[in-house]
Every structure is written in C-alpha cells, then in structure tokens.
Amino acid sequence: MADAARRTVLVVTTGYDEYQRWLVRGVRSVLPPDRHTIVVNSFNPTKRGLARPVVELIRELRPCGVLATSCVSPREETGLVDLLSELGVPTVRIGAQTPGMSCVRGDDATGMREVLRFLLDERGVRRPVLARGVPHQPDSLCRERVFREELAVRGIAVDEDLIIEGFFWHEATYLELRALLGRRRDLDAVVALNDLSALGAVKALGDEGLRVPEDVLVTGFDNDPAALPCWPQLTTVDPALEEQGAAAAAQLLAEVEHDAPRTEIVVPARLIVRGSTGLPPDCLAAAVSAATVGQQQLAARDALSALSFALSNCATPEDVVSTLGTSHLLRLGIRRFFLAVHVDGIRAPAGQEGTELRSRLLLDFREGRQWPVPEQVFPLTRLLPDDLAAELDGMLVFQPLTSGDHLIGYMLLEPCESSSGLVADALRTDLSRTLDAMFSTQALTDHAQELERTVAE
C-alpha cells in the first residue's frame, strides 16, 4: 500500500458533477498511466469541517500529491489547508489561492468583463440583477467585484436592492428572484455567477410571466453541460475546465518529480453568446444540441429514479447489494463500483477520533457483473481489501456515506465517459439514506430485544 500511495494523486473536490468531471478529464490526460487518481468528495453536509473519512484518507494514505478545488464552507476550507500544510504534501489548488501552494485558475475577471461589456454596451442593459455565488469562494468574489467595477466605469449606480443571494444554486436563485419580482419588475437583465443559478433565474422569470430574452436577458458562467437543455440556451463564459485540470496536473508533476517552484497559472476564458441574450445565428443547431443533451439527462434521471424506487423496497444490506448488482449500475453508466460499510458499530460517530475506521466490502461490481467479496476487514485508508488492491489503478471517485453525525461507509466508483454528472452525488444521497434507515431500524430492534431480556431476568 505504501508503494501505491507514492503513485496516488488525490483530487479533492466538493462533488462529482459536470464541473469536476471536466477538471478530472484534464487531470487524467496529463498524469502518466502509473499514477492512480482518487477523486475525494470533501463536502460535509453537517457543515462541521472536513468529514472524518476525508481527513483519515489524506492523513494516512500520504499521497504523492493533491489537487484541490475550493471547499463549500470556510470551516472545511481551513481544515483542508491546515491538514495539507501540516503533512507537507505537494498541493496545487484549482480556483483557490493559498499561500505556499501553486494555483491554477480560470481568468474569471476577463470572462466577467466580457459578459458586462456585452450586456451594457451591446445590449444596452441598465438595471441588471446580480445573483451572487457562495460568499467566501474566490470565483464568486472576483465575479461580483468585476460586476461592480464595470457598472461604475460607465457611471451606472449599483442598485443594492437588485443584488440577490444565489449561492451558485438554481433553487436559491429561483426563490430570491421570485421574491424580488414580487416587489419590483423594472429589471432588464439577470447576471448569474454560474449556470445553475442562471437556470433558477430563467425559471423564476417564466413563472412570473416574463420572457427570456424578450423581456429580460439572462447570463450565466462556467458553460455547464447541465444547463445546455435550457431554452433559450444560456449565454455564458467557458472557463476551460479541462485545460485547468491539465495545467494543474502538469504543475503538480513538476513539483513532485522536479521540485519545481510554486506558481500561479491563469487559463484564458471566453464568452459564449447564446439565446438567453438574443436569438443565436443558428437556432436549429442550438435546438438540436439542447434536445440531445436534454434527452441524455432525462435518461439519467429516469435511471436514478428507478434505482431510488428499488432501494426504497430494500430491507437489508443484502437487498441493496442485489439491487445494485442487477442492471441499475449498468444503466447508470458505471464501469466499476465498490460499496463498503464501517464495521465498528456500523454507524460510527463522526467526531470520535483516535481509532482508525475499519471497513468491510459489501459489493464488488466490475466488468458488467457482481463478484464475490473478500471477508477481510480492512482500514478505511486502504480503500479496498488486499485481494482487490490492483483495482486502485486508473481513476476512482471516493464518496463518503454519512447521515448527520454518523459515518456509514463509502462507495468507490468509476463512471463511463458517457455517464451523466448527476449520477455520483445522487447515488451518495440515496445509499446514505437507505443504509442509515436499515442500520437505525436494526439498532432499535437490538435495543428492544435487550430490554426484553433485561425485563425477563
């Protein structure tokens, strides 16, 4: 395992949707075949800092290097930076600047200036709404700063009543914009700081009887494939995520193998004008593209819905394994899938430090079928039993399974290139909920039986 760790690169992200998939695609294009890539989901729904499995994995695995995006909360961000600094692991940040670490980022400032130049100078916008992103994230702060600067340069006062909290999320933007439209309707554009937020804006405007782009223009950022089915398609900024991932991997290899100096690399971004700010030149091509992506997303959502329903009828972990091992994983476009649970009380307390988490494999799915699982109990930091150590080759996504303050287990998966970005995070949610309900029910049953025995004595 020590030799494997020396060849392992951890990519620490806040999920595994389309944004992270494009970054990882760039990373994998640069890393040599003998380097393992483990994508670690650092998002902790409890918002109490880095989840214990993530901390243990980084601390005990001691990878040769780490690529890390911004965390969701400041507490997670501080915990990650402190841990990596303590261990002295060569680290390259993607989209985040940390003293003493290299950084690769998209040219958000130039991309955002292009958006504002287009809206203010070419489309004559004068009363834009700004849908903010996540308050502490560098991308969000930079994009908002440019928004304010570009209005000021043109002598346009920023109307603070038109600044809403979007949190980079469609639901938050939808609710905030609906509330704003209940007070006033004199806006002529919505500038969302990412595409998911822009989707919420388009929906809110439509529900309020306003047309895009005839009544209100809408722009996003990130060129997120998840937004492509939107009609009209979103005007956005392409941050060249694949190029960012490739540049980050190249810099990390230079630091690991040649002790290269720390640096900052800025990858150019470009404005993509689509229908949400006016009809595109080729409406037919845009419509076909939107329909194709929409069809793919509908298929993925249908497959996830079918799996969620099947899991709701599972009564035991064995039922879960049987359900996953049928056609569901193939339908979701998953090449390899490993499901493990922690054996120390199964639902180990998240804050209980000092003892290493031990795991047991429930499911080994690869090559289109389910394989017998070894009986071995192994440390979490090995990820797989000894007999399956060779399966760490290539790329795997590590998703902790949690419920509140309890740690249930984790899943490791390798999606096919064509699988949807919706899959990994949705699977994490469904499996966490299903297994937690099972183990909670079992714990209550065991407790009731213990009480009965006590009373009988």
HELIX and SHEET records of a PDB file:
HELIX    1   1 ALA A    2  ARG A    6  1                                   5    
HELIX    2   2 GLU A   18  VAL A   30  1                                  13    
HELIX    3   3 ARG A   52  LEU A   61  1                                  10    
HELIX    4   4 PRO A   74  LEU A   87  1                                  14    
HELIX    5   5 ASP A  108  ARG A  117  1                                  10    
HELIX    6   6 PHE A  118  GLU A  122  3                                   5    
HELIX    7   7 PRO A  138  VAL A  153  1                                  16    
HELIX    8   8 GLU A  160  LEU A  162  5                                   3    
HELIX    9   9 HIS A  170  ARG A  183  1                                  14    
HELIX   10  10 ASP A  195  ASP A  207  1                                  13    
HELIX   11  11 PRO A  225  ALA A  227  5                                   3    
HELIX   12  12 LEU A  241  HIS A  258  1                                  18    
HELIX   13  13 GLY A  275  THR A  277  5                                   3    
HELIX   14  14 CYS A  283  SER A  312  1                                  30    
HELIX   15  15 PRO A  317  THR A  323  1                                   7    
HELIX   16  16 LEU A  324  HIS A  328  3                                   5    
HELIX   17  17 LEU A  329  ARG A  331  1                                   3    
HELIX   18  18 LEU A  380  ARG A  382  5                                   3    
HELIX   19  19 ASP A  386  LEU A  392  5                                   7    
HELIX   20  20 VAL A  423  ALA A  456  1                                  34    
SHEET    1   A11 GLU A 264  VAL A 267  0                                        
SHEET    2   A11 SER A 102  GLY A 106  1                                        
SHEET    3   A11 THR A  91  ILE A  94  1                                        
SHEET    4   A11 GLY A  65  THR A  69  1                                        
SHEET    5   A11 THR A   8  THR A  13  1                                        
SHEET    6   A11 HIS A  36  ASN A  41  1                                        
SHEET    7   A11 MET A 395  SER A 403  1                                        
SHEET    8   A11 HIS A 406  PRO A 415 -1                                        
SHEET    9   A11 ILE A 334  HIS A 342 -1                                        
SHEET   10   A11 ARG A 358  ARG A 366 -1                                        
SHEET   11   A11 ARG A 369  TRP A 371 -1                                        
SHEET    1   B 9 GLU A 264  VAL A 267  0                                        
SHEET    2   B 9 SER A 102  GLY A 106  1                                        
SHEET    3   B 9 THR A  91  ILE A  94  1                                        
SHEET    4   B 9 GLY A  65  THR A  69  1                                        
SHEET    5   B 9 THR A   8  THR A  13  1                                        
SHEET    6   B 9 HIS A  36  ASN A  41  1                                        
SHEET    7   B 9 MET A 395  SER A 403  1                                        
SHEET    8   B 9 HIS A 406  PRO A 415 -1                                        
SHEET    9   B 9 ALA A 348  PRO A 349 -1                                        
SHEET    1   C11 GLU A 264  VAL A 267  0                                        
SHEET    2   C11 SER A 102  GLY A 106  1                                        
SHEET    3   C11 THR A  91  ILE A  94  1                                        
SHEET    4   C11 GLY A  65  THR A  69  1                                        
SHEET    5   C11 THR A   8  THR A  13  1                                        
SHEET    6   C11 HIS A  36  ASN A  41  1                                        
SHEET    7   C11 MET A 395  SER A 403  1                                        
SHEET    8   C11 HIS A 406  PRO A 415 -1                                        
SHEET    9   C11 ILE A 334  HIS A 342 -1                                        
SHEET   10   C11 ARG A 358  ARG A 366 -1                                        
SHEET   11   C11 VAL A 377  PRO A 379 -1                                        
SHEET    1   D 4 ILE A 163  ILE A 164  0                                        
SHEET    2   D 4 PRO A 128  ALA A 131  1                                        
SHEET    3   D 4 ALA A 189  ALA A 192  1                                        
SHEET    4   D 4 LEU A 217  THR A 219  1                                        
SHEET    1   E 2 THR A 236  ASP A 238  0                                        
SHEET    2   E 2 ARG A 270  ILE A 272 -1                                        
END                                                                             
